[in-house]
Amino acid sequence: MEITYLETVVLSILNKINGERTIYSLFHLLQGKRSSQTIQDAHLYKITPYFHTYPTVTRTGLEKMIDRLQQRGLVEEIAETKVILTEKGVQALEQKAAEYKLPDYLNGWRYHQVTDTFWERLTLLIQVSSNLINHERSFIPVRNKREIHIWVKQFIKQQNEDRYKLAERLYGELISALDNEKARPELVVLRLTGFKKIGLTTIQASEKIGLEPAHYHFEFLNCLHALFDKVIGNEHTYPLLSGLIKKVERSVPLTLSTEKTYRLMQRGYTLEEVAAVRNLKQSTIEDHVVEIALSISEFNIDDYVVHEKRQRILQAAQQNNARKLKQIKEQVADASYFEIRLVLAKYGDVEWN
């Protein structure tokens, strides 16, 4: 039986987790659950690109997929709800990954808060611009959210130029931003609605292109994320597209509980004092600190791990390609698990291989 694209994605993630987490960690990753554990795992196993990239996944659907993969000898269970790839599974993954070419630009962690709102704004702006230059004022909006309607209307007014110049500029920016030999801009264009043209749904577009719906979905996201890479920080070249992203893109927020902890830390509270004030376990506060280190680039961990110990932790992790905290702990016996997790969180971009 042929391995589907979604199964290839799942096998790829399972291969990186390597039985160290349950299959439900994958479920939370694809759904984009903003828990400290999911966020830490995403960075630790370098699977942040897939964060919140398939939120329609269900627990039952994932369980059935894992069962199918197990029946076909591609994965085996090593503990309850923990699986690893078999030799056959590794070979199948290598073959399919080369055939499918998993996305180059997918970055769910960075862009999961940007994508949906940007797409809603862009599609409505294109529809409105297309109809205006064709002197058509009566059409059914492709988006029905009132806040999107209001935003696009105000955005057009702020440009302070006639409809033709606005449409021409928008067209030019899109042509440039979508120009990428490693992405497939046609997957985006098929979805656009304009004057006397109705954009295709995800299913319709996938059928037209000849891709599985999940394959189309990931390639579509890959194309948008490639566009974001080009546009963000380049406002002079892409003023309109940057404007569509503005006020949507922001630093990844902390989970609500972690944010409360962070505010107390900023006021000078020690971790012990934070735990007492919030009536939480010390381990929970430590989870919060790890999340802060992952989410806030300027957060300094020097107060929690001395420089010399930090270097030994990183050396142990790099030399042995060790993602298991226990393995690092064996080599850096004087480090606590909290210190190890914190160092890996802060320096998560270190190449392991």
TIKOLVEX-124077 format. One line per 8 residues: number of its first residue (from 0); their letters; for each residue x, y, z of N, C-alpha, C. Coordinates in pm, whole numbers, always signed. Each point is the difference from the previous one (the first is absolute). Layout:
N
NUM = A = X,Y,Z,X,Y,Z,X,Y,Z ~ ...
END
This chain:
353
0 = MEITYLET = +85,-120,+0,-85,+120,+0,+88,+125,+0 ~ -36,+94,-85,+76,+124,-14,-7,+84,+128 ~ +112,+59,+38,+3,+88,+116,-47,+138,-41 ~ -95,+55,+73,-53,+132,-35,+97,+109,+46 ~ -26,+121,-47,+84,+113,+38,-10,+26,+150 ~ -122,-3,+53,-18,+26,+143,+70,-107,+83 ~ -5,-124,-44,+71,-107,+69,+150,+24,-4 ~ +49,+55,-111,+142,+33,-11,+39,+107,+101
8 = VVLSILNK = -85,+101,+14,+24,+106,+98,+2,-59,+141 ~ -96,-85,+30,-9,-63,+132,+123,-87,+26 ~ +41,-78,-98,+119,-84,+16,+124,+86,+24 ~ +8,+112,-70,+115,+90,+16,+9,+55,+142 ~ -115,+40,+54,-2,+53,+137,+28,-111,+101 ~ -62,-116,-20,+23,-113,+90,+147,-41,+0 ~ +64,+10,-114,+141,-35,-11,+87,+92,+85 ~ -37,+127,+5,+76,+96,+79,-27,-16,+150
16 = INGERTIY = -124,-33,+33,-34,-21,+141,+62,-131,+51 ~ +5,-100,-89,+68,-127,+25,-48,-70,+128 ~ -130,-2,+20,-56,-75,+112,+17,+65,+136 ~ +51,+122,+4,+23,+68,+127,-123,+76,+49 ~ -100,+12,-83,-126,+63,+36,-113,-86,-56 ~ -121,+18,+51,-114,-78,-49,-46,+56,-133 ~ -85,-75,-67,-55,+46,-127,-85,+125,+17 ~ -47,+22,+123,-85,+116,+24,+80,+130,+2
24 = SLFHLLQG = +131,-10,+19,+83,+120,-11,-3,+50,-144 ~ -9,-94,-93,-10,+36,-141,-136,+65,-28 ~ -103,-54,+61,-135,+57,-13,-2,+144,+48 ~ +59,+26,+115,+3,+136,+56,+85,+93,-86 ~ +107,-53,-57,+86,+80,-88,-76,+47,-123 ~ -64,-92,-70,-72,+35,-122,-118,+92,+28 ~ -61,-17,+116,-111,+87,+38,+48,+137,+47 ~ +126,+7,+43,+55,+126,+48,-40,+30,+143
32 = KRSSQTIQ = -1,-102,+84,-36,+20,+140,+108,+83,+69 ~ -41,+110,+62,+96,+89,+63,+20,-38,+147 ~ +56,-120,+18,+38,-42,+134,+151,+1,+8 ~ +52,+14,+121,+146,+3,+17,+63,-127,-56 ~ -63,-115,+24,+58,-126,-44,+7,-8,-153 ~ -108,+38,-67,-3,-7,-146,+102,+96,-61 ~ +8,+119,+55,+94,+101,-50,+144,-48,+20 ~ +29,-54,+118,+135,-51,+27,+35,-115,-93
40 = DAHLYKIT = -92,-93,-17,+26,-115,-87,+24,+44,-145 ~ -77,+97,-44,+14,+48,-138,+141,+51,-25 ~ +55,+71,+96,+136,+52,-15,+106,-108,+24 ~ -22,-81,+100,+98,-102,+35,+22,-98,-115 ~ -108,-42,-65,+11,-98,-108,+5,+65,-139 ~ +10,+132,-2,+9,+75,-126,-115,-33,-95 ~ -120,+7,+55,-119,-23,-82,-91,+123,+3 ~ +59,+116,+31,-77,+125,+2,-66,+34,-134
48 = PYFHTYPT = +57,-40,-116,-68,+33,-126,-144,-52,-7 ~ -29,-109,+72,-132,-62,-9,-98,+49,+106 ~ +43,+93,+85,-88,+49,+105,-123,+69,-59 ~ -117,-47,+39,-129,+57,-44,-16,+0,-153 ~ +53,-100,-66,-11,-5,-146,-112,-92,-48 ~ -57,-80,+90,-110,-88,-40,-101,-9,+115 ~ -63,+113,+34,-88,+5,+118,-127,-84,-12 ~ -32,-49,-120,-119,-84,-16,+24,-145,+42
56 = VTRTGLEK = +122,-32,+34,+29,-137,+43,-79,-32,+127 ~ -46,-124,+10,-74,-45,+119,+77,-112,+68 ~ -25,-18,+127,+67,-108,+74,-33,-136,-63 ~ -130,-18,-31,-42,-128,-59,+66,-22,-135 ~ +5,+105,-81,+61,-11,-132,+147,-36,+8 ~ +69,+63,+95,+143,-30,+17,+21,-142,+51 ~ -83,-41,+95,+12,-136,+54,-21,-105,-109 ~ -98,+25,-85,-27,-95,-110,+117,-3,-99
64 = MIDRLQQR = +60,+117,-26,+114,+4,-90,+118,-78,+58 ~ +26,+19,+130,+110,-72,+64,-25,-151,-5 ~ -126,-40,+20,-36,-142,-10,+30,-54,-139 ~ -36,+78,-102,+25,-43,-139,+150,-14,-26 ~ +76,+97,+48,+145,-4,-20,+62,-120,+72 ~ -58,-32,+116,+50,-115,+77,-34,-132,-70 ~ -121,-10,-53,-42,-121,-71,+84,-24,-125 ~ +49,+107,-58,+81,-11,-122,+149,-15,+31
72 = GLVEEIAE = +32,-9,+129,+138,-25,+40,+91,+121,-11 ~ -57,+119,+0,+81,+121,-16,+39,+60,+136 ~ -83,-26,+102,+34,+44,+136,-28,-115,+95 ~ +63,+5,+116,-27,-100,+103,-14,+69,+135 ~ -85,-54,+84,-24,+60,+131,+106,-49,+98 ~ +64,+94,+69,+103,-36,+98,-50,+18,+143 ~ -109,+75,+13,-67,+21,+128,-140,+51,-35 ~ -85,+9,+100,-136,+43,-28,-3,+138,-66
80 = TKVILTEK = -60,+7,-119,-14,+121,-83,+135,+60,-42 ~ +108,-79,+11,+131,+45,-49,+47,-94,-109 ~ +34,+56,-114,+43,-83,-113,+130,+52,-59 ~ +71,-89,-67,+119,+37,-76,-12,-58,-140 ~ +75,+54,-92,-1,-53,-136,+80,-130,-5 ~ -51,-97,-74,+75,-122,-25,+101,+28,-112 ~ +84,-93,-28,+95,+15,-111,-76,+20,-131 ~ -110,-74,-14,-84,+16,-119,-60,+140,-4
88 = GVQALEQK = -39,+51,+117,-57,+134,+8,+100,+107,-36 ~ +123,-15,+46,+106,+98,-33,+25,+2,-149 ~ +6,-118,-61,+23,-9,-145,-115,+64,-77 ~ -122,-29,+45,-119,+57,-66,+0,+153,+13 ~ +37,+50,+118,+4,+145,+21,+103,+65,-91 ~ +119,-58,-9,+105,+57,-85,-45,+5,-145 ~ -66,-105,-43,-48,-6,-139,-108,+104,-27 ~ -97,+8,+91,-112,+92,-20,+41,+146,+21
96 = AAEYKLPD = +89,+24,+96,+47,+137,+24,+71,+54,-123 ~ +74,-88,-69,+69,+42,-123,-100,+21,-113 ~ -102,-82,-3,-103,+10,-105,-89,+121,+21 ~ -44,+21,+123,-91,+109,+29,+72,+134,+17 ~ +124,-4,+47,+76,+122,+33,-78,+83,+101 ~ +19,-31,+126,-70,+71,+107,+34,+149,-6 ~ -93,+87,+38,+12,+145,-20,+129,+62,+53 ~ +56,+93,-80,+124,+69,+37,-24,+117,+95
104 = YLNGWRYH = -115,+66,-16,-22,+126,+71,-103,-8,+113 ~ -56,-116,+18,-102,-17,+103,+55,+44,+136 ~ -73,+89,+67,+46,+51,+130,-121,+31,+87 ~ -65,-108,+42,-122,+15,+78,+19,+75,+130 ~ +112,-21,+66,+23,+66,+128,+4,+152,-17 ~ +71,+47,-101,+13,+144,-19,-127,+63,-57 ~ -67,-71,-90,-106,+64,-77,-142,-47,+32 ~ -17,-83,+102,-135,-54,+22,-101,+107,+39
112 = QVTDTFWE = +49,+112,+56,-94,+106,+38,-24,+99,-114 ~ +81,-9,-102,-7,+94,-112,-86,-54,-114 ~ +15,-126,-28,-48,-58,-126,-147,+22,-28 ~ -87,-40,+93,-144,+4,-28,-50,+143,-23 ~ +40,+93,+87,-48,+137,-14,+55,+65,-125 ~ +126,-23,-30,+59,+53,-123,-76,-50,-122 ~ -29,-128,-3,-69,-59,-116,-141,+57,-15 ~ -69,+20,+110,-134,+58,-6,+5,+144,-52
120 = RLTLLIQV = +94,+78,+49,+15,+138,-46,+39,+5,-147 ~ +98,-81,-38,+50,+2,-137,-109,-39,-99 ~ -72,-108,+27,-100,-48,-96,-114,+101,-16 ~ -39,+65,+110,-107,+100,-12,+51,+125,-71 ~ +122,+42,+28,+57,+117,-67,+11,-23,-150 ~ +44,-117,-40,+10,-32,-143,-137,+0,-65 ~ -97,-59,+67,-135,-3,-56,-57,+141,-16 ~ +16,+82,+103,-52,+136,-6,+70,+80,-109
128 = SSNLINHE = +133,-8,-6,+76,+74,-100,-37,-43,-141 ~ -13,-129,-20,-34,-52,-132,-136,+48,-47 ~ -96,+0,+91,-135,+46,-37,-7,+150,-19 ~ +75,+75,+81,-3,+146,-13,+57,+47,-134 ~ +109,-58,-45,+58,+44,-128,-86,-42,-118 ~ -93,-93,+27,-95,-40,-104,-138,+63,+24 ~ -2,+102,+88,-121,+78,+28,-117,-86,+46 ~ +33,-103,+76,-102,-87,+55,-4,+19,+152
136 = RSFIPVRN = -113,+48,+51,-12,+24,+143,-93,-100,+69 ~ -63,-83,-79,-93,-98,+56,+59,-141,-14 ~ +52,-52,+110,+55,-135,-2,-5,-56,+142 ~ +4,-131,+9,-4,-67,+130,+142,-12,+53 ~ +31,+64,+113,+136,-5,+53,+47,-143,+28 ~ +124,-24,-32,+55,-133,+20,+21,-28,+149 ~ +1,+106,+81,+11,-15,+146,-122,+58,+66 ~ -45,-65,+107,-123,+49,+65,+24,+57,+140
144 = KREIHIWV = +125,+6,+44,+29,+58,+131,-8,+152,-7 ~ -80,+57,+86,-19,+144,-1,+131,+75,+25 ~ +83,-53,+91,+125,+69,+32,+96,+2,-120 ~ -7,-104,-83,+84,-3,-120,-50,+102,-101 ~ -132,+10,-14,-59,+101,-91,+42,+140,+41 ~ -12,+29,+129,+34,+134,+50,+148,+28,-20 ~ +83,-99,+29,+144,+19,-11,+41,+29,-144 ~ -51,-79,-95,+36,+19,-141,-50,+135,-51
152 = KQFIKQQN = -118,+37,+39,-55,+129,-43,+88,+115,+49 ~ +42,-6,+125,+87,+104,+55,+138,-3,-65 ~ +49,-119,-28,+131,-16,-63,+1,+66,-138 ~ -106,-21,-77,-8,+60,-133,-3,+152,+9 ~ -75,+52,+96,-7,+146,+19,+136,+58,+37 ~ +75,-72,+81,+131,+48,+45,+101,+11,-114 ~ -22,-75,-107,+94,+4,-112,-8,+133,-75 ~ -116,+62,+5,-19,+134,-58,+46,+7,-146
160 = EDRYKLAE = -47,-93,-79,+30,+2,-144,-115,-66,-75 ~ -7,+24,-131,-115,-52,-74,+9,-152,-12 ~ -113,-59,-31,-14,-146,+1,+95,-69,-97 ~ +29,+65,-112,+85,-62,-102,+145,-12,+47 ~ +51,+105,+63,+137,-3,+49,+14,-100,+115 ~ -103,-5,+85,+2,-95,+111,+4,-143,-52 ~ -85,-29,-97,-5,-135,-57,+132,-35,-69 ~ +57,+97,-70,+126,-23,-70,+114,-28,+98
168 = RLYGELIS = +3,+77,+108,+104,-20,+101,-15,-136,+69 ~ -123,-34,+34,-26,-128,+66,+42,-115,-89 ~ -33,+10,-127,+37,-104,-97,+152,-13,-8 ~ +67,+114,-11,+146,-3,-11,+67,-61,+122 ~ -48,+35,+119,+58,-55,+123,-22,-151,+8 ~ -119,-44,-38,-30,-143,+7,+86,-80,-99 ~ +16,+52,-121,+83,-68,-99,+142,-18,+53 ~ +52,+105,+61,+137,-5,+54,+9,-90,+122
176 = ALDNEKAR = -94,+14,+94,+7,-75,+125,-23,-150,-20 ~ -78,-36,-101,-30,-141,-26,+102,-67,-91 ~ +92,+79,-53,+100,-52,-93,+106,-79,+77 ~ -13,-131,-3,+91,-85,+76,+0,-138,-63 ~ +116,-44,-46,+8,-127,-71,-22,-121,+90 ~ +10,+20,+133,-21,-112,+92,-141,-3,+57 ~ -82,+98,-39,-141,+3,+42,-87,-10,-125 ~ -128,-13,+20,-92,-16,-113,-109,+105,+8
184 = PELVVLRL = +25,+119,-57,-95,+110,+10,-137,-29,-60 ~ -6,-93,-96,-129,-32,-61,-98,-58,+102 ~ +53,-60,+105,-86,-55,+104,-73,+109,+77 ~ +61,+117,+6,-63,+116,+63,-95,+68,-98 ~ +46,+20,-121,-78,+71,-102,-134,-68,-26 ~ -1,-132,+1,-124,-75,-24,-109,+34,+101 ~ +38,+47,+116,-95,+25,+108,-55,+142,-1 ~ +53,+85,-87,-37,+142,+1,-129,+27,-76
192 = TGFKKIGL = -83,+86,+57,-127,+41,-62,+14,+143,-50 ~ -52,+24,-123,+6,+135,-57,-126,+29,-80 ~ +10,+92,-91,-114,+39,-84,-41,-118,-88 ~ -122,-46,+19,-56,-112,-75,+87,-125,+8 ~ +71,-15,+110,+84,-118,+20,-11,-43,+146 ~ -37,-124,+23,-13,-52,+135,+119,-91,+31 ~ +68,+29,+108,+114,-82,+39,-43,-140,+41 ~ +89,-94,-17,-31,-139,+33,+15,-25,+149
200 = TTIQASEK = -71,-99,+49,+17,-45,+139,+126,-86,+6 ~ +40,-35,+121,+118,-85,+16,-18,-132,-74 ~ -115,-61,+15,-27,-129,-66,+0,+17,-151 ~ -67,+104,-51,-4,+23,-144,+139,+25,-57 ~ +78,+80,+72,+135,+33,-46,+89,-124,+0 ~ -13,-83,+103,+83,-121,+8,-35,-96,-114 ~ -130,-10,-32,-42,-86,-110,+51,+51,-134 ~ -6,+131,-17,+45,+60,-127,+150,-20,-21
208 = IGLEPAHY = +76,+16,+108,+145,-16,-8,+41,-147,-1 ~ -85,-85,+55,+31,-142,+7,+80,-39,+122 ~ -26,+68,+113,+68,-31,+125,-102,-48,+103 ~ +47,-81,+94,-85,-34,+114,-34,+130,+73 ~ -119,+11,+58,-36,+122,+72,+104,+42,+105 ~ +53,-96,+76,+100,+34,+101,+129,+50,-65 ~ +37,-61,-110,+120,+42,-74,-18,+144,-50 ~ -116,+26,-57,-28,+136,-47,+6,+99,+116
216 = HFEFLNCL = -61,-38,+113,-4,+88,+116,+140,+41,+45 ~ +90,-96,+13,+136,+31,+46,+78,+80,-104 ~ -21,-29,-127,+67,+77,-105,-53,+143,-5 ~ -129,+16,+25,-61,+133,+5,+62,+81,+114 ~ +8,-60,+118,+62,+68,+114,+146,+31,-30 ~ +69,-92,-64,+140,+21,-34,+17,+124,-88 ~ -91,+17,-93,+4,+115,-91,-24,+130,+75 ~ -99,+1,+89,-28,+121,+79,+115,+33,+93
224 = HALFDKVI = +58,-102,+62,+110,+24,+92,+124,+50,-74 ~ +20,-48,-122,+110,+51,-83,-23,+148,-30 ~ -126,+35,-27,-35,+141,-24,+29,+84,+125 ~ -38,-51,+117,+26,+73,+124,+149,+24,+21 ~ +81,-103,-30,+145,+14,+13,+52,+116,-83 ~ -57,+17,-117,+45,+104,-92,-53,+138,+38 ~ -123,+4,+49,-68,+128,+24,+35,+62,+135 ~ -1,-82,+105,+20,+53,+135,+141,+60,+13
232 = GNEHTYPL = +5,+122,+45,+128,+71,+12,+42,+68,-128 ~ -85,-3,-100,+32,+61,-130,-115,+89,-43 ~ -39,+91,+87,-118,+83,-23,+13,+94,-119 ~ +121,+41,-29,+19,+93,-112,-34,-64,-135 ~ +32,-128,-12,-28,-73,-125,-144,-50,-5 ~ -53,-36,+118,-135,-57,+5,-88,+77,+100 ~ -26,+128,-28,-80,+78,+97,-141,-51,+20 ~ -65,-46,-106,-138,-48,+12,-5,-134,+74
240 = LSGLIKKV = +82,-94,-42,-1,-131,+64,+48,+10,+145 ~ +97,+87,+25,+45,+22,+137,-114,+58,+84 ~ -78,+88,-63,-114,+59,+70,-105,-103,+36 ~ -16,-102,-83,-97,-105,+29,+45,-86,+118 ~ +131,-6,+20,+54,-81,+108,+8,+81,+129 ~ +22,+131,-14,+20,+87,+116,-116,-13,+99 ~ +35,-1,+126,-94,-12,+111,-55,-142,+14 ~ +46,-87,-90,-33,-142,+16,+125,-69,+51
248 = ERSVPLTL = +112,+28,-67,+126,-57,+43,+42,+65,+131 ~ +38,-82,+91,+51,+49,+128,+81,-111,+63 ~ +76,+33,+100,+78,-104,+66,-97,-103,+57 ~ +42,-126,-7,-89,-107,+45,-34,+21,+146 ~ -127,+14,+35,-37,+26,+139,+20,-123,+87 ~ +12,+27,+126,+12,-109,+97,-139,-53,+32 ~ -4,-123,+48,-127,-50,+51,-40,+87,+119 ~ -128,+2,+30,-52,+92,+102,+69,-19,+135
256 = STEKTYRL = +15,-124,+43,+61,-27,+130,+147,+42,+1 ~ +70,-29,-110,+141,+37,-9,+17,+151,+0 ~ -91,+71,-63,+8,+145,-3,-11,+58,+141 ~ -85,-59,+82,-13,+46,+139,+131,-22,+76 ~ +60,-115,-24,+130,-29,+63,+105,+100,-47 ~ +2,+28,-129,+100,+92,-57,-13,+140,+60 ~ -122,+45,+19,-20,+133,+57,+57,+8,+141 ~ -18,-105,+78,+56,-1,+135,+153,-4,-5
264 = MQRGYTLE = +55,-77,-93,+145,-6,-14,+57,+136,-38 ~ -71,+73,-84,+45,+133,-40,-1,+98,+118 ~ -81,-31,+98,-7,+85,+120,+103,-43,+105 ~ +84,-96,-34,+108,-39,+88,-25,-120,+88 ~ -113,-66,-17,-31,-118,+81,+92,-117,-41 ~ +47,-75,+100,+73,-123,-30,-100,-107,-42 ~ +50,-111,-56,-90,-107,-43,-73,-60,+120 ~ +69,-8,+113,-64,-53,+121,-113,+93,+45
272 = EVAAVRNL = +25,+130,-7,-101,+97,+39,-119,-1,-95 ~ +28,-17,-130,-108,-8,-99,-88,-121,+30 ~ +63,-113,+28,-75,-123,+31,-89,+21,+122 ~ +53,+68,+102,-77,+23,+122,-116,+96,-25 ~ +28,+109,-71,-103,+100,-28,-112,-59,-85 ~ +37,-83,-96,-99,-55,-92,-56,-133,+50 ~ +54,-50,+109,-45,-128,+56,+11,-113,-103 ~ +117,-3,-65,+27,-102,-101,+126,-76,+38
280 = KQSTIEDH = +17,-118,-56,+120,-79,+25,+121,+67,-61 ~ +115,-22,+59,+125,+54,-53,+22,-49,-143 ~ -33,-127,-25,+21,-58,-134,-85,+71,-104 ~ -119,+44,+39,-87,+73,-94,+62,+135,-35 ~ +53,+68,+99,+66,+129,-25,+123,-20,-89 ~ +71,-109,+21,+116,-29,-85,-44,-24,-144 ~ -114,-67,-19,-56,-17,-135,-25,+136,-65 ~ -51,+93,+80,-27,+133,-50,+128,+70,-45
288 = VVEIALSI = +106,-14,+79,+127,+64,-33,+55,-55,-131 ~ -13,-130,-20,+46,-61,-125,-80,+56,-117 ~ -130,+14,+18,-83,+58,-107,+41,+143,-28 ~ +30,+76,+103,+44,+139,-18,+129,+5,-82 ~ +93,-90,+31,+127,-5,-72,-21,-33,-147 ~ -100,-84,-29,-31,-37,-138,-67,+114,-76 ~ -82,+77,+69,-86,+98,-67,+55,+141,-3 ~ +88,+34,+92,+49,+138,+10,+151,+0,-20
296 = SEFNIDDY = +43,+46,-116,+141,-10,-40,+94,+74,+94 ~ -46,+112,+56,+89,+79,+85,+8,-51,+145 ~ -75,-105,+32,+2,-53,+136,+136,-59,+32 ~ +60,+44,+110,+134,-42,+39,-8,-110,+106 ~ +70,-112,-24,-7,-112,+94,+121,-4,+94 ~ +84,+102,-3,+122,+0,+81,-30,-14,+150 ~ -114,+52,+43,-35,-9,+142,-40,-142,+42 ~ -22,-87,-98,-50,-134,+30,+102,-111,-31
304 = VVHEKRQR = +91,+27,-94,+103,-98,-35,+132,+74,-21 ~ +101,-34,+79,+129,+68,-16,+61,-35,-135 ~ +81,+90,-52,+53,-14,-136,+76,-131,-20 ~ +83,-35,+96,+83,-120,-15,-85,-126,-10 ~ -104,-7,+81,-89,-117,-4,-79,-2,-130 ~ -41,+116,-45,-74,+11,-125,+82,-57,-116 ~ +128,+32,-2,+87,-49,-107,+12,-152,+4 ~ +9,-56,+120,+11,-145,+11,-129,-69,-44
312 = ILQAAQQN = -112,+61,+31,-129,-57,-43,-9,+0,-153 ~ +36,+111,-61,-5,+10,-146,+97,-98,-65 ~ +118,-13,+59,+99,-91,-54,-50,-145,+5 ~ -62,-36,+112,-54,-136,+14,-111,-25,-101 ~ -83,+100,-20,-111,-14,-94,+50,-13,-142 ~ +100,+78,-36,+51,+1,-138,+83,-123,-31 ~ +87,-39,+89,+91,-111,-25,-73,-131,-22 ~ -110,-18,+72,-71,-127,-6,-133,+7,-72
320 = NARKLKQI = -26,+115,-62,-129,+19,-67,-112,-36,+97 ~ +19,+37,+126,-90,-46,+106,-118,+93,+19 ~ -119,-54,-19,-121,+76,+30,-62,-48,+131 ~ +41,-117,+44,-53,-51,+126,+70,+71,+115 ~ -78,+59,+86,+57,+75,+110,+86,-92,+89 ~ -44,-124,+14,+72,-94,+86,+143,-21,-49 ~ +19,-7,-131,+133,-21,-56,+91,+118,+31 ~ -54,+120,-10,+80,+119,+31,+29,+6,+149
328 = KEQVADAS = -100,-35,+79,+14,+1,+145,+113,-93,+45 ~ +14,-115,-67,+105,-96,+35,+139,+59,-21 ~ +11,+90,-98,+130,+60,-31,+25,+130,+77 ~ -108,+65,+41,+12,+124,+78,-77,-22,+130 ~ +60,-79,+88,-71,-46,+120,-43,+112,+93 ~ +75,+111,+0,-33,+108,+92,-108,+93,-53 ~ -50,-29,-120,-108,+82,-58,-135,-61,+34 ~ -95,+85,+34,-137,-49,+24,-70,-15,-135
336 = YFEIRLVL = -110,-75,+0,-75,-15,-124,-55,+135,-45 ~ -35,+84,+94,-47,+135,-34,+107,+78,-74 ~ +124,-6,+51,+110,+72,-65,+25,-52,-141 ~ -7,-131,-16,+22,-59,-133,-109,+45,-97 ~ -124,-9,+44,-112,+41,-86,+10,+148,-37 ~ +41,+79,+97,+8,+144,-23,+109,+34,-102 ~ +114,-66,+11,+109,+24,-95,-41,-44,-140 ~ -63,-117,-11,-43,-47,-132,-108,+90,-58
344 = AKYGDVEW = -83,+55,+87,-104,+92,-46,+60,+129,-53 ~ +95,+53,+72,+62,+128,-38,+85,-13,-125 ~ +68,-113,-12,+90,-19,-113,-50,-113,-90 ~ -128,+3,-25,-65,-104,-77,+36,-4,-147 ~ +65,+108,-49,+38,+3,-142,+131,-69,-25 ~ +62,-54,+103,+126,-71,-17,-23,-121,-90 ~ +87,-20,-97,-15,-115,-88,+46,-126,+75 ~ -84,-101,-6,+29,-122,+75,+88,-98,-81
352 = N = -9,+9,-129,+69,-100,-82,+133,+50,-52
END
